């Protein structure tokens, strides 16, 4: 039997970054909202993703730093207590979820003027008609039918499966499971050397108790990034003892009581490796199955992504349905999802928001050292046929990196021949602190001169960005002839 039907201005499927941002914005606009949440509040933006893995990364970096003996002091023996590490991760995620729950509890009441409310509906929603969904709760409650004038699909993504491989959550796991399957074992193989695979390789190797192997089909790790970025992280992995199998294919995976035997093919060579656990990290796919989208007139592509308009990536093929976050065919990042959720709400309720711009998209790769990016790198610029000049400055020339005694890495700034900024790649400590100013300038059509004239704090890592701008302007403090290994200018 169905529970009583309710009708809303907006029904949102998904309680992750996109869904929550959209619900809050709709409340701002005085709308009634049903937020249908199947899992923990915050989704992958909190659990099994952005916050949980990054908390684990910070703890791993703290542990690795405390073990160093080249800082002028020596600590005692360090004991890794995995249960306590996991408690810290759970604490960070629980605090974030509690903040979201508190906000949504407040939004359950009407906003200014007595209008607007957000109701959290627990369960999985599925379209049963163009303007109605049915929500089923695993707890056994009667299904609820919800009707709305508008819908937002924000159900996120899930780890991509590998044909022929059974994920058991113990010996063979995905990124959604690895943080909950016990202490790091002695030997781990990671299939896939993209962002997620490389981040977990960094974490596990930095705790020092696990021998890590990466298996990837590409000639180099992080194949979507510039070669110098990939090379820097490869060198770091070598120092951490991470073994990378390049241009490798997993031919077979056999699980027994004591571990996993992998058969790896590289060209004509076949090797077998024995490990305790395998992490499958070959990407994520949109979680759009079994939503009844066809009943609402919402089309998907072959990959499962919701088809959106060329001029607005949140509008679907159905005039009353929008989409945001990982379900669309753009970058799967929490910050992108949040902006798309807010944009979709403003668009659907007639507020004519400015178009979303992805050319200044920024990202952080939680590796060792940290990597931060914004806009175009050299590889992307070449692929898109965008003319550019790039300046690279080694971190060892920047005094803040010297003060940190962490001079590995570099800053690379890209600009068009006329000086308009295109992108930034930064490899080194605090890299993420240096990219936002460049992101803002790119979005506003900013130039090298504007970046160079800005008075940067001293000593700061952002001075590397300033020096790269000076290098392209021909006014650098460091002559390429004097420092041929540390500064260079390239073009394409």
N, C-alpha and C positions, 0 to 999 in steps of 0.2 A: 504494500500500500504506500502511495506517495504521501509525503508530508504536505502541509498546506503550501500553496504556490505563492511566491512573492515576485513583484516586478520592481526593477531598478532602472535608473538612468544608464548605468554601466555595470557590466559583469566582467570581471577580470579572472582569467584562468591562469593561476600561477602566483606563488608568494615569494618569488625571488627578487632580485634587484629591480627588474623592470616592473613587475607587478606592484610591489610596494610603493615605488616612486610614483607610479600612475595613480594608485589609490589615494595617496596623500595629495597629489595635484588636483584630482577630481573633487576631493573634499574642499580644497581651497576655492574651487569654482562653484561650490554649493550643490554638488550632485550627490545622489544616492548611489552607493556602490556596494556590490557583492564581491568580495575578494575570496575566491575559491582556492584553498590551500591544501595540497595533498600531503606535503611533508613538513619538515621544520620551517619555521618562518626564516626568511633570508635566503633559502635555497642554497645554490652553489656559491653565492656571494658570501656566505657565512660558513656553511658546513660543506665538507667534501670539495673544497675549492679555494676561493680567494682568501678567506681569512684563516681557515684551519691550516692549510699548507704553508701559508706565509708565517703564521705563528711558529710552526714547526721549524721553518727556515731560520727565523731569528734565534730560536733556542739552539739550533745547530751551530749557528755562527758564534753565539756566546760561548758555547762549549769548545769549539775549535780555537777561539781566541784565548780562552783560559788555559789551553794546553800548550800554547806557544812558549818557546824558551828563548826567543830573540828580542824580547821587549825590555830587557834590563832587570827583570825579576823572575823568580821561579816559584810557582805554586806547588802544592802537594799533589799527590795522586788524586785523580778525579774519577768518581764512580758514576757511571751512567745508570740512573734509576728510571727505567722506561715508564713505569706507572706514574711517576711524578711528572715526567715530561708530558705524558698524555693528559694528566690533570690540568697542566698549564694551558694546553691547547683547548681542552674542553671549557676551561674557565673563560678564555678569551671569546670563544664562540657563544657560550652561554650568556655572557654579558651583552654581546651584540644582539642576540635574539631577544633578550629581556628588554633592551631599549626599543626594539621594533615593536614588541608586544605592548609595551607601555604606551607608545605613540598610537597604535591602532586602538587600544582601549579608550584612549582619549577621543579619537576620531569616531568612535561608535556613537557619541552624542552629537547633536547638531552643532554646526559651526556658527559663525557670526550671522545674526539675522534669523537664527532658527532653521537654517537650511543646511543640507549636506550631512551625510553620515556614511560610515564605512562599516559593513558587517562582514566579519570573517566567518566563512562557511568552510568547515573542515570536510575534506573528502576529495574525490576525483570527479571532475566535471566532464560531461560529454554532451555535444549537441544532440538534441532529439527533434528539433525543428529549427527553422531559420532564426527564430528569435527566442529560443528556449534551450536550456541545458538541464540535464539531470545530474545530481550530485549524489554519489554513493560513498558512504563512510565505511571503512573496514571494521569499525567498531560494532557494526550491526544495527545502527540506527536506520530508520525508514528513509528511503531515497527522497531527496527534495528536488522539486522542479522550480527553476528560477527563470524568469523572463526578463529581458532587458531591451532597451532601445538600441544599445550599442554594446559591442564586445571587444575585449582586448585579449589576444592570445599571447601569453608570456610564460609558457610551460618549461622553458629552458632546454637543456640538452642532457645527454647521457653518454658514457664512454662507448666508443665504437667497438664492436665485436670483431674478433678475428675468426674467419671461417675455419671450422674443424677444431677449434680450441674451446674447451669447456672451462668456464670460470667457476671455481668452487669456493672462492672467498677465503681460502686457506693457503694452498700451494700456488694457485693461479688467481691473481687478483687484478682489479682495476684501480684507478686513482680514487674511486669512490669508496674503496675498501681498505686500502693499504694502511691507513692510519689507525684501523681498528682491529688488526689481525695479529696483535702481540708484538713483542720486542723485535727489533731488526735482527734477522738471522745472519749467519756468518757469510752466506753467499746469496746474492740477488742478481737476477738478469732482468733488464728492462728492455722490452721490445718497443722501439720507437724513440727517436732522438729529437723530438720537437720540444716545445717549451716545457710541457708537463714532465716528460721523461727526463729531461736534463735537470729540472728543478729537483725531482726526487733523487736523482743520482747525486746531486750536490749535497742534499740533506743527509742521505745515508752514508756517503763517504766522509762527510764532515764529522759525524758522530764517531767515526773511527773504528767501529766494531764490525763493519760489513765490507766485503769485497764486492764491488759493483761492476757489472758488465752491461754495456749498451749494444743493442743489436738494431741496426738500421739499414734500410735499403739504399739510402742516399750516399753519395760520395763523401759527405761531411755532415756533421751535426748542425742543427739549426739551419737547414738549407734555405729557408725563406729570408735569412738575414745575410748581410754582407760577409764576404769571405774573411775579412780581417776580424770581424766580431766572432765568427765561428772559430777562427784560428786561436784567438785569445782564450776562449773557453776550452778548446781542445787542450791547449797547453796547461791550463789550470787542472783539467781532469787528469792529465798525465801526472801532475804533481800530487794529486790526491789518490793516485793508484787506480783510477777508473779505466777499465779496458773497453775500448770502442771497436766493435766489429763493423767496418764500413762496407757498403755495397753488399750487404749480407741479407740472406733470406732464411726465415725459419722454416725448415722442411718438416720437422716433426717435434712434438712435445709429448713426453711420456711421464705421467705422474705415478709415483708409488709411495709407500708409507714413509720413506726416508727422504724424499725430495723429488726433483724434477730433472729429467735428462733431455737436453736440447740438441737437436741436430741442425747445424747451421751450414748453409751453403754460401760460399763466396767464389763466384765463377765456377771453375771445375773442382775446387777444393771443398771437401766436406769435413767438418769437425764436430765432435760431440763434447758438450759441456755439462757438468753436473752442478746444480745449484739447489738451494733450499726453497727458494720462492721465485716466482716470475710475476713481474708487473707488466700488464698490457697497457701501453700508452701510445696508441696509434690514432689519437684524435677523438673528437666527440661528434655526435650527430644530433640533430634537432629532435626533441621529444614531442613529436606531433602525431604519433600513432594512436589509434583508438580514441580520437577526439570527436569523431563524427563531423569533421570539417566539411565533407561533401554536402551535408544537409544544410549548411550555412552558405554554400557557394564559394568556399575558400579553396583555392587551388594550391597544390604542392608541386615542387619539382622532383626530379628523379632521386635526389639526395634526401628528400623529406623536408626540405626547407619550405616555408610558406612563401609563395610568390608575391612579391610586392611591386608597387609602381616604380618606374624608373626615376620619377621626379620626387618621390617620397617613399622611403624605405619602410614606412609603417603602415601604409595603405595596402590592403589586400584586394583580391578580386571580388570581394563582397563589399558593397558600399557601407554596410553597418558594422564591419569587422576590421579591426586594426591588429597589428602584430608588432612585438618589440622583443629585443634581446636575442638569445641564441636560436630562436626558432626561425629567424630570418637569415638570408644568405650573406651576412657581413661578418665582421669580427666578433668572436665570442668572448667579450670582455665585460666585466661588471659595470665599468663606467659608461661603456657604449649602451648597455641595456638600460641603465638608469635614465640617460638622456633621451633615448628612444621612447621609453615609457611616458615621460613627462611631455615630450613632443606630441605623441599620439593623442594624449588627452586634450591638449590645447587645440590640436587640429580637429578632433571629432566634435568639439563643442564650439567651433567657430571662432577661435581666437587668433587664427592666422599666424602661427609661429613662424619665425624665419626658418629657411631650409636647414636641415641638419648638414653639417659639413664634416667630412671624414678625412680631409687632406691634412688636418693637424692632429690626427689621432695619435695618442701617446700610449706607451705601454712600458711595464717594468718586467724584466726577467730576473727572477730571484735565484741567481747563480752565484758563483764565487770566482771572480768578483761580480758584483751587481751590474746588470745591463739595463739601460734605459733608452727608449727610442721615441722619436716624434717625427711625423711626416715621412718623407722619402729618404731611403738610403740609396747608395749607388746602384745596387742590384735592381731595386724597383724603378729607379729613374731610367736605367737603360731599358728595362722591359717595357716601359711606357713611352719610350722615345722622348723623354724630357731632357733637354740640354741642361748641363749643370757644371759647376766647379765645386770641388770638395777640398777642404783643408783638414789635415789630421795633425793633432798635437799630442805627443806622448805625455802621460800623466807625470812622469818624473821631472818635467820642466815646471810643474805647478807646485807652489810652495805648500799648499794645504795637503796635497798628497804626500809630500816629503815629510811634513809634520806627523802625519798618520803612519809613517813608515810603511806605506802601501802604494808603491809607484807603478805596479803593473797596470796596463790598460791605456786607454787613449780617449780623446775627444775628437769627433769628426763632424764637421758642419758642412751642409750643402746649401748652395744658392744658385739661382739662375745666373746666366751671364750678365744680366742687368742689375744684379745685386739683391733681387728679392729672395727671401729665405725659403728653402724647400724642406729641410729636415736636419735632424741631429741624431747621432749615435754616440753614446757615452758608455764606456766600460770602466768601472772602478767604484770604490766606496762612495756612497751618497749620490750615485748617479741619478737616482730619481728626483733628487732635490734640484737638479740643474736644468730640467727640460721644460718646466711649465712656462717660463718666460718666453722661450723660443716658440712654444706652441701658440701662445697668445699672439706673438708677432706674425707667425705664419698665417693664422686665421685672419689677421688684419692687413695682410699684404706687406708686412714689415721688411726692412732692408738690413744689409750688413752694417751700414752707417749707423742706423738706430741702435743696433745691438752693441756696436763698438763704443758708441758715445755714452752708453749707460754706465753709471758709476757702480761697479760691482763691489761688494764687501771684500775685505782682505783680512786674513787669507781665507779664501773660499774656493770650493771646487768649480764654481761657475766662472772663475777667471780663466779656466781652460777654454770655455766657450767664447769668451771675449778674445782670447789670443787667437783662436781659430778664425774669428771674423777679421782680425787684424791681418792674419796671414793672407786671406783672400783679397784684402784691400792693399796689400803690399806695405803694411806698416808694422809688421810683427816685431816684438822684442827679440825674437829668435830667428836668425837667418837660416834658411834651408841649407845654404852652403856650409855654415858652421855646424849645423846639427842635422846632417843628412839622414840619420837613423831615427830622428825624433820629430821632425816636422816635414810635411810634404803636401804638395798640391797636385790633385788629379782632376781630370775633366772627362766629360762624356756627352 
